Amino acid sequence: MTLFDLTGKVAIITGSSRGIGRAIAEAFVEAGARVVISSRKQPACEAVADAINARYGEGRAIAVAASLSDKAALEALVAETRAHFGRIDVLVCNAASNPYYGPMAGITDEQFRKIFDNNVLANHWLINMLAPEMIERKDGAIIIVSSIGGLIGSDVIGAYNISKAADFQLVRNLAIEFGRHNIRVNAIAPGVIRTDFARALWEDPAAEAELRRVTPLGRIGEPEEIAGAAVFLASRAGAYVTGQAIVVDGGTTIKGGL
């Protein structure tokens, strides 16, 4: 079990007030880490941090709200984490947005920019805010939660998929830049997971039946099944893994996508 031990580690997880991000935060705490719960709304972050502290002991989680589109807010998130915990060992860039559904011809410039600002540029900002201390320590793990959307095309969420493909390349580039400093940079590519973000894809019985049909494991994924991959990548178990995108989709992509 020591391969997956995160005792003494401090992790920031964006988008962690619910869904995949919350599951990752809880899994990290179970593995021994202390975590920063962050999303747009402070009350939602505090509710999750309070629940974690009640279950695992005081001081295991703090809540710091920050909007992805606000660079100053992200800087404050990093600063408050350092002030409270003294260090940051792991960054999980989980938060993302998708304000547009439909063909690319119909997307506005503002919507396209918002998708890239929140899903790619914010990750770039956060990583570069944390990199200096990781470089100084010669240790660190950075995880971007991307999507199998970055591996396939779509006539409904094309811009979102493009941004997720960009995250894969961000991971590959930074893995090369940071590798000599013993900093690992990886992505997780979930398939359809039972979260609010993907509710439209599984709430309708007919849609869920179709998802089960195209998934070799015959079911939709659960948030904790993404959390397991994150613990692997953040811990000593993943110490020789960098620049990779781990697909966690029940086999959907090997069957030809959605």
Helices and strands as residue ranges (DSSP letters): G 2-4, E 10-14, H 19-30, E 34-38, H 42-56, E 61-63, H 71-85, E 90-93, G 104-106, H 109-116, I 117-121, H 122-137, E 140-145, G 148-151, H 158-178, G 179-181, E 183-190, H 199-202, H 205-214, H 223-234, G 236-238, E 245-248, G 253-255
